[in-house]
């Protein structure tokens, strides 16, 4: 599901709002007693293999695809991107915010709220951090994340399906322009870019056939 940009927060009872976690977007693909964390470019996050292993160990019989964010948290529970990038600090964790498939059932055509309910039940036996949300009140949440110096919020339509086409996406990121950890971010990416494995052809959200998730 592409994440589009929106300039300002808003209130709307048909929308829910989540904290935008500062990390690496990933799909957790769990099947055959194992798990992989796949990047937006479609290749495995080899450096987070221990996190993938811990997910699979806790869900040995599960078959699921979970959309989420790999993060590194400090002692106060705040995402620290540099710690994640340089593999330091606390072990990384996975914030789960959507469930695409579960036990062979494709959930992408269901409402977001229904998928989140399924995810809340599924994560009860897993070392996944469920992403909480509030309904309708994006402006108050955005004001609070700015006070806490966090990256931003994500607005999602409550009744929308999970889609891969950018023009049909109903997910919007609203960024805190004063977020302190964004300073020097481009330089960090340029410095580390040569260490990234080559991206596989196509975008992550177009690779469902290769991981057994049915139709596009």
Buried (B, 14 or more C-beta within 10 A) or exposed (E): BBBEEBEEBBEBEEBBBBBBBBBBBBBBBBBEEEBBBBBBBBBBBEBBEEBBEBBBEBBEEBBBBBBBBBBBBEEEEBBBBBBBBEEEBBEBBBBBBBBBBBEEEBBBEBBBBEBBEBBBEBBEEBEBBBBEBBEBBBBEBBEEBBEEEBBBBBBBBBEBBBBBEEEEBBBBBBBBEEBEBBEEBEEBEEEEEEEEEEEBEEBBBEBBEEBEBEEE
